[in-house]
Amino acid sequence: MTSFAFQPECRLLTTADFKAVFDHAMYKVHQSGFLVLAIKRNAESSQSRIGIVVAKRKIKRAHERNRFKRLTRESFRLHQQQLPALDIIVMAKQGADHIDNPQLHQELQNAWRMLHTRVKKQQLIQQPISPPVM
């Protein structure tokens, strides 16, 4: 049975984890309210992890920052099974507090789909092409 729990193994917890994603971001997805940065995890890891960065400068009110984080975590929780093994950071942009819940949910859904597509596309490019067998 598929687990949709959001456990500590699904979170970026240390400064080193966040720094690795910021320094070596392989994938970037821009949406109107946020930016998604991601790197591949090592081969033995099977699930994605997420970190959420919401600066007080970008979203002024605490309840709006909490809403953004809550909706982002929930969307990730529901889509984590479809994502490859990545370390992901979602960063709020200026004006993210003016996006209503359904629109934010839709943008997050689009971001997960775009991220998945970009990873699969890169995997296809990196695969060696074998000559046809005759």
NORSULUR-V588193 format. One record per residue. N is the residue number from 1. RES is the residue in one letter. SS is DSSP state (hx for helix, st for strand, lp for the rest). PHI is phi in degrees with one decimal (none if undefined). PSI is psi in radians with two decimals (none if undefined). Layout:
# NORSULUR-V588193
n	res	ss	phi	psi
N	RES	SS	PHI	PSI
N	RES	SS	PHI	PSI
This chain:
# NORSULUR-V588193
n	res	ss	phi	psi
1	M	lp	none	2.42
2	T	lp	-76.0	2.30
3	S	lp	-97.5	2.24
4	F	lp	-105.7	0.33
5	A	lp	-70.9	2.67
6	F	lp	-111.3	1.50
7	Q	lp	-95.5	2.95
8	P	hx	-57.3	-0.46
9	E	hx	-67.9	-0.26
10	C	hx	-94.3	0.08
11	R	st	-118.1	2.53
12	L	lp	-80.7	2.13
13	L	lp	-111.1	-0.59
14	T	lp	-102.3	2.79
15	T	hx	-61.2	-0.65
16	A	hx	-62.9	-0.66
17	D	hx	-62.8	-0.81
18	F	hx	-64.6	-0.75
19	K	hx	-62.2	-0.70
20	A	hx	-60.3	-0.74
21	V	hx	-68.8	-0.78
22	F	hx	-63.1	-0.70
23	D	hx	-78.3	-0.53
24	H	lp	-126.0	0.59
25	A	lp	-59.3	2.09
26	M	lp	-92.3	-0.49
27	Y	st	-127.7	2.39
28	K	st	-133.0	2.34
29	V	st	-129.3	2.09
30	H	st	-98.9	2.34
31	Q	lp	-129.2	2.99
32	S	lp	-65.4	-0.53
33	G	lp	-106.1	-0.16
34	F	st	-161.0	2.93
35	L	st	-124.2	2.38
36	V	st	-112.0	2.21
37	L	st	-115.4	2.50
38	A	st	-151.1	2.63
39	I	st	-132.7	2.73
40	K	st	-73.2	2.54
41	R	lp	-88.8	2.91
42	N	lp	-66.2	2.90
43	A	lp	-61.3	-0.61
44	E	lp	-78.7	-0.17
45	S	lp	-83.3	2.41
46	S	lp	-113.4	-0.25
47	Q	lp	-125.8	2.74
48	S	lp	-79.8	2.74
49	R	st	-127.1	2.66
50	I	st	-130.2	2.55
51	G	st	-130.9	2.49
52	I	st	-120.7	2.24
53	V	st	-119.2	2.06
54	V	lp	-131.0	1.83
55	A	lp	-78.0	2.52
56	K	lp	-63.0	-0.48
57	R	lp	-68.0	-0.54
58	K	lp	-84.0	-0.75
59	I	lp	-126.8	1.92
60	K	lp	-68.3	-0.81
61	R	lp	-88.9	2.41
62	A	hx	-61.3	-0.70
63	H	hx	-66.9	-0.52
64	E	hx	-73.8	-0.67
65	R	hx	-62.2	-0.76
66	N	hx	-64.5	-0.69
67	R	hx	-62.4	-0.79
68	F	hx	-59.8	-0.80
69	K	hx	-66.3	-0.72
70	R	hx	-62.8	-0.81
71	L	hx	-68.1	-0.63
72	T	hx	-66.2	-0.79
73	R	hx	-60.9	-0.75
74	E	hx	-64.6	-0.76
75	S	hx	-63.4	-0.76
76	F	hx	-61.8	-0.76
77	R	hx	-57.1	-0.71
78	L	hx	-76.4	-0.43
79	H	hx	-109.2	0.01
80	Q	lp	-64.3	-0.47
81	Q	lp	-70.6	-0.46
82	Q	lp	-87.7	-0.24
83	L	lp	-87.3	2.51
84	P	lp	-70.4	3.07
85	A	lp	-71.1	1.76
86	L	st	-133.3	2.69
87	D	st	-101.3	2.13
88	I	st	-121.1	2.41
89	I	st	-121.7	2.29
90	V	st	-109.1	2.10
91	M	st	-113.4	2.21
92	A	st	-70.9	2.50
93	K	lp	-102.4	2.93
94	Q	lp	-58.9	2.31
95	G	lp	89.1	0.04
96	A	hx	-64.2	-0.39
97	D	hx	-73.0	-0.25
98	H	hx	-90.7	-0.05
99	I	lp	-85.9	2.26
100	D	lp	-77.3	2.90
101	N	hx	-57.9	-0.85
102	P	hx	-62.0	-0.68
103	Q	hx	-68.0	-0.72
104	L	hx	-63.5	-0.74
105	H	hx	-60.8	-0.74
106	Q	hx	-65.4	-0.74
107	E	hx	-64.6	-0.68
108	L	hx	-65.0	-0.72
109	Q	hx	-61.0	-0.76
110	N	hx	-63.0	-0.69
111	A	hx	-64.2	-0.76
112	W	hx	-63.5	-0.72
113	R	hx	-64.0	-0.78
114	M	hx	-64.4	-0.69
115	L	hx	-63.1	-0.79
116	H	hx	-60.9	-0.76
117	T	hx	-63.0	-0.76
118	R	hx	-65.9	-0.67
119	V	hx	-65.9	-0.80
120	K	hx	-64.0	-0.68
121	K	hx	-63.5	-0.75
122	Q	hx	-66.5	-0.64
123	Q	hx	-63.8	-0.68
124	L	hx	-66.1	-0.66
125	I	hx	-67.5	-0.67
126	Q	hx	-79.7	-0.27
127	Q	lp	-71.3	2.33
128	P	lp	-70.1	2.47
129	I	lp	-89.1	2.11
130	S	lp	-88.1	2.51
131	P	lp	-67.9	2.60
132	P	lp	-64.0	2.48
133	V	lp	-88.9	2.28
134	M	lp	-117.2	none
